[in-house]
Amino acid sequence: MHPKKAPQGLCCRGRVWIEKDGETYLGFGRMVLLERIREFGSISGAAKSMAMSYKHAWDLVDSMNRHAREPLVSTSKGGKGGGGAGLTEAGELAVKEFTDLLNRLDIFLAEETSRLQVIG
C-alpha cells in the first residue's frame, strides 16, 4: 500500500469528539479502543495493541460506560479461563455512529477545501 500523498495547496483539516456534561465521551482514540476490544476480546489486549497502559484503557472504558445510557463494553472476571471484554449492542452502535460522523466530517472538509481554492 502506498502512503497517502499530502494534498497540494490549501486544505481544511478538522477533529471531532463528543462530550457529555463537559467531559469527553467519544473521540477517535476511544473509538479505536472500542474496535480493538472487539478484535482482541479483552481490554488488556486492546491496550497492548495501542501501546497504552491497562489502567488508562480501563479508565477510558469506565468513563465511556458511565457517560452512556447503557454500557458500551461488558467485562467478565478473570479466573481459570481468564476474563474478557466485548462490545455491547450500545458499543457497536456507538462505533457505527461515530464512524458515520467522521465520514460526514470528511465530506464537509472536502467541500470546504474546494471552496478555499478561490483564495489560494
C-alpha positions in Angstrom: 0.0 0.0 0.0 1.4 3.4 -0.9 1.3 6.2 1.6 -1.3 8.8 1.0 0.2 11.9 -0.6 -0.4 15.2 1.1 -2.8 17.4 -0.9 -1.3 20.3 -2.7 -2.5 23.8 -2.0 -4.9 24.8 0.8 -6.7 22.0 2.7 -9.2 22.1 5.6 -8.5 19.7 8.5 -10.6 19.0 11.5 -11.1 16.8 14.5 -14.3 16.0 16.2 -15.2 14.4 19.5 -18.4 14.1 21.5 -18.7 15.5 25.0 -21.3 14.9 27.7 -21.6 17.2 30.6 -18.4 18.9 29.6 -16.3 15.7 29.6 -15.1 13.7 26.6 -17.4 10.8 25.8 -16.3 9.6 22.4 -13.4 10.6 20.2 -11.2 8.9 17.6 -8.8 7.3 20.1 -11.7 5.9 22.2 -13.4 4.6 19.1 -10.1 2.8 18.2 -10.0 1.3 21.7 -13.6 0.0 21.3 -12.7 -1.5 17.9 -9.6 -3.2 19.5 -11.6 -4.5 22.4 -13.9 -6.1 19.8 -10.9 -7.5 17.9 -8.9 -8.8 20.9 -11.8 -9.7 23.3 -10.1 -8.0 26.2 -9.2 -4.6 27.5 -5.6 -5.6 28.2 -5.1 -7.0 24.6 -6.6 -3.8 23.2 -4.4 -1.7 25.4 -1.2 -3.5 24.4 -2.1 -3.2 20.7 -2.3 0.6 21.2 0.9 0.9 23.4 -1.4 2.1 26.2 -1.4 1.1 29.9 -4.1 -1.2 31.0 -5.1 1.3 33.7 -5.5 4.1 31.1 -7.6 1.8 28.9 -9.7 0.8 31.8 -10.2 4.4 32.8 -11.4 5.3 29.3 -13.8 2.3 29.2 -15.1 3.2 32.6 -15.6 6.8 31.5 -17.5 5.8 28.3 -19.6 3.3 30.2 -20.6 6.0 32.8 -21.5 8.6 30.2 -23.5 6.2 28.0 -27.2 5.4 28.6 -26.1 1.7 28.5 -22.6 0.3 28.9 -20.6 0.2 25.7 -18.2 -2.6 27.0 -19.1 -5.6 29.0 -16.5 -7.5 31.0 -16.2 -10.9 32.6 -14.0 -11.6 35.6 -10.7 -13.5 35.2 -10.1 -16.9 36.6 -9.0 -20.2 35.3 -10.0 -19.4 31.8 -9.2 -15.7 32.1 -11.5 -12.8 31.8 -12.6 -10.9 28.8 -14.4 -8.0 27.4 -16.6 -7.2 24.4 -18.8 -4.5 22.9 -22.4 -4.5 23.9 -25.1 -3.6 21.3 -24.8 0.0 22.5 -21.0 -0.2 22.0 -21.4 -1.5 18.4 -23.9 1.3 17.7 -21.5 3.9 19.2 -18.7 2.8 16.9 -21.0 2.9 13.9 -22.4 6.3 14.7 -19.0 7.8 15.4 -17.6 6.3 12.2 -20.6 7.8 10.3 -19.9 11.2 12.0 -16.2 11.0 10.9 -17.3 10.3 7.3 -19.7 13.3 7.3 -16.9 15.4 8.7 -14.6 14.3 5.9 -17.2 15.2 3.3 -17.7 18.6 4.9 -13.9 19.3 5.0 -13.5 18.3 1.3 -16.3 20.7 0.3 -14.8 23.5 2.3 -11.4 22.7 0.8 -12.9 23.1 -2.6 -14.4 26.5 -1.6 -11.0 27.7 -0.4 -9.4 27.3 -3.8 -10.6 30.7 -4.8 -8.3 32.3 -2.2 -5.3 30.0 -2.5 
